[in-house]
Amino acid sequence: MRDYTRRGFLATAGRAGALLLAGSTALGQAARAADDPVLAGRPLVRYPEKTDLILLTSRPPQLETPMKYFDRAITPNEAFFVRYHVFPIPTSVDLGTWRLKVHGRVDRPLTLSLDDLRTKFPRVRVVAANQCSGNSRGRFNPRVLGGQWGDGAIGNAEWVGARMRDILSAASVRQGAVQVTFDGLDKPAFPTVPDFVKSLDVTRIMADPDVIVAYQMNGQPLPMLNGFPARLIVPGWYATYWVKHLFEIEVIDSVFEKFWMKPGYRIPDTPCGCVEPATVPTRTVPITRMPVRSFIATPEPGARVGVGQPVTMKGIAFDGGYGINEVQISSDSGVTWRRVPLGSDLGRYSFREWSVTWTPPGPGQHRLMVRAFNGIGESQGTRPLWNPPGYLRNVIEYVDVQAG
Amino acid sequence: MRIAIAWLLAALAVGSAGAEEKRIILPPDHEHARLKVGPGSDVTHTQCQLCHSTDYIVMQPPGDAKQWEGVVTKMIKVFGAPLSEADAKIITEYLARSYGPPS
C-alpha cells in the first residue's frame, strides 16, 4: 500500500522529487522466533522505501533482512539490509547538483553527473551478493563487541552501472598510482569522528571488469538507504568496500591506512582468518573475499511439520566469486548428506537458489542442515571459526523443526 | 501525507529543469533501546546519544568494567567523543553496573 502510494506520487511528480516518509513501527511484532537469542526483543520497523525489517540500530539506521526473503535468489530492494557507520547520513540528494569527482594522480580529473555515468561509459550488469563483514556477529562464542547482527546483513541484487576501470581510464591514471579511495556523502557530525573512506588497489580495479559504480539496483534507482544515487560494487568482496552515496574518488600513490582500512575491518593474517577463541592475532590484513555460505530460509526454526508429509526446503548459497557448484542438505544432524537441485545460475557472484522436498520420517525434533561447495571445492565447516572483530562467519547452518 | 503534498508542491514550484531529488525522513530513535535507569544513566544517555542511538549500547555482550572502560576509551580516542574525565568515569561505572556479566 505504501509503495503504491509512492508510485502514485512519482507518476504525478514526473521528474520532480518525491518525499518518502518514515513508516511506522510494526508494534508488537517479534523479529523472528523468540528463542533466537540474537533477534529476541528486536522490533520490526519500517523505514523509507523499505518493508518491515529487523532493527539493529536507529541512528545511524541499521536494518536487517528477515530470513524469509532468502528463499529466492534476488533480494527485493525494499527488503535489502541497511548498514551505516557514521551519522548523519544523507537524507536528500539532488541529481541536479550531485557530482562524482575523480581526481588525484590522474591526468584528466573528472566531474561526472549521473547522466554522464549513464551515457559516457558502457552500461554493464552484474548480479552480486552484498554481505556485511560482521554478518552473524551476534552468534560468535565467546561473544564479541560490535553490531550484534543475526544472519540478515546480506542481500543479492542485479547491479547496473559503469565499470570502475573505464572511469579510471577516462581519467588517465598516472604512473606511480597505487590505490584508489572511495568516499560517500555520509559525513560524521563531529570532525573528530573518522570519515568512512575505503580503498582498493589500482591493479585490483584494472584487472576486474565487474567492479562497477552502480546507479541501478534490480532495475530501479538505488533506495536512499542503499546508497542513492550511486554506490561502488565490488563483487565477491565484503560490503565494507561497497561505498554508498559515492561522490569522491581519489587516486593516490600510497596505501591508504585511515581508520576504516586500519585498524578497522581487518582479520587475522592466518590462512583461516581466525585465531583461537579469546586470543589476539599477531598480524592483521584487510578483510576481502567472502567464504562459502548457505542458508535455509524455509522451514523456519521451530516449525511444526507432519510425519510422512513432504516439506519444501528452500534457501540460497553463495561465495566470493568462484560460483556455487553444489548444495547438500542433511536431515540427521550431519551424519549423511544429499545433493539438492539448484535454481538458475545468475553468475558466479550471485546467490544460488536451491530447493528440495524432505519428508519427516518420524515424530520428534529433526535437525536440518545445509552446506555448499564452490567452484574450487571450498565448503563450510562444522565448527565456527573465531576472530576478535566477529568477521567471516561461515559455519554450517541448521534449522530444528518438530514433527508430530 | 499532507507534508508530502506540501513538499511536492514546493518542489514543483521551484521546478528547475531536469532536477531530480530524492528525500527521505528518518524515524526517531526507537524506544526499545532505552537505557536501564540507574545512577549515571542520564549522563550516559545525554553524552552517548550525541553520536548514536542507545541500541549500540544495549545490544553489546555483557561486560565487566574492563570491557566498558575499553569501549569508552575507544569512543574518546578513536571517535573523538567530547567527554570530560569525570563523565567518562560515570559512564564506565554505569555501564559496568547495568550491563555487566551476570553475577
Chai-1 contact restraints between the chains, C-beta under 6 A:
chainA,res_idxA,chainB,res_idxB,connection_type,confidence,min_distance_angstrom,max_distance_angstrom,comment,restraint_id
A,A13,B,L8,contact,1.0,0.0,6.0,A-B,restraint_1
A,R15,B,E20,contact,1.0,0.0,6.0,A-B,restraint_2
A,A16,B,A11,contact,1.0,0.0,6.0,A-B,restraint_3
A,A16,B,L12,contact,1.0,0.0,6.0,A-B,restraint_4
A,G17,B,A11,contact,1.0,0.0,6.0,A-B,restraint_5
A,G17,B,E21,contact,1.0,0.0,6.0,A-B,restraint_6
A,G17,B,K22,contact,1.0,0.0,6.0,A-B,restraint_7
A,G17,B,R23,contact,1.0,0.0,6.0,A-B,restraint_8
A,L19,B,A4,contact,1.0,0.0,6.0,A-B,restraint_9
A,L19,B,W7,contact,1.0,0.0,6.0,A-B,restraint_10
A,L19,B,R23,contact,1.0,0.0,6.0,A-B,restraint_11
A,L20,B,I24,contact,1.0,0.0,6.0,A-B,restraint_12
A,L21,B,I25,contact,1.0,0.0,6.0,A-B,restraint_13
A,A22,B,I25,contact,1.0,0.0,6.0,A-B,restraint_14
A,A22,B,L26,contact,1.0,0.0,6.0,A-B,restraint_15
A,A22,B,P27,contact,1.0,0.0,6.0,A-B,restraint_16
A,P43,B,H32,contact,1.0,0.0,6.0,A-B,restraint_17
A,P48,B,I24,contact,1.0,0.0,6.0,A-B,restraint_18
A,L55,B,H30,contact,1.0,0.0,6.0,A-B,restraint_19
A,T57,B,S53,contact,1.0,0.0,6.0,A-B,restraint_20
A,T57,B,D55,contact,1.0,0.0,6.0,A-B,restraint_21
A,T57,B,Y56,contact,1.0,0.0,6.0,A-B,restraint_22
A,S58,B,D29,contact,1.0,0.0,6.0,A-B,restraint_23
A,S58,B,H30,contact,1.0,0.0,6.0,A-B,restraint_24
A,S58,B,S53,contact,1.0,0.0,6.0,A-B,restraint_25
A,R59,B,D29,contact,1.0,0.0,6.0,A-B,restraint_26
A,R59,B,H52,contact,1.0,0.0,6.0,A-B,restraint_27
A,R59,B,S53,contact,1.0,0.0,6.0,A-B,restraint_28
A,T91,B,I24,contact,1.0,0.0,6.0,A-B,restraint_29
A,S92,B,R23,contact,1.0,0.0,6.0,A-B,restraint_30
A,V93,B,K22,contact,1.0,0.0,6.0,A-B,restraint_31
A,D94,B,E21,contact,1.0,0.0,6.0,A-B,restraint_32
A,L95,B,E20,contact,1.0,0.0,6.0,A-B,restraint_33
A,G96,B,S16,contact,1.0,0.0,6.0,A-B,restraint_34
A,G96,B,A19,contact,1.0,0.0,6.0,A-B,restraint_35
A,R143,B,P61,contact,1.0,0.0,6.0,A-B,restraint_36
A,L145,B,Q60,contact,1.0,0.0,6.0,A-B,restraint_37
A,Q148,B,M59,contact,1.0,0.0,6.0,A-B,restraint_38
A,F190,B,G80,contact,1.0,0.0,6.0,A-B,restraint_39
A,T192,B,G80,contact,1.0,0.0,6.0,A-B,restraint_40
A,V193,B,F79,contact,1.0,0.0,6.0,A-B,restraint_41
A,V193,B,G80,contact,1.0,0.0,6.0,A-B,restraint_42
A,M224,B,K22,contact,1.0,0.0,6.0,A-B,restraint_43
A,M224,B,I24,contact,1.0,0.0,6.0,A-B,restraint_44
A,F228,B,K22,contact,1.0,0.0,6.0,A-B,restraint_45
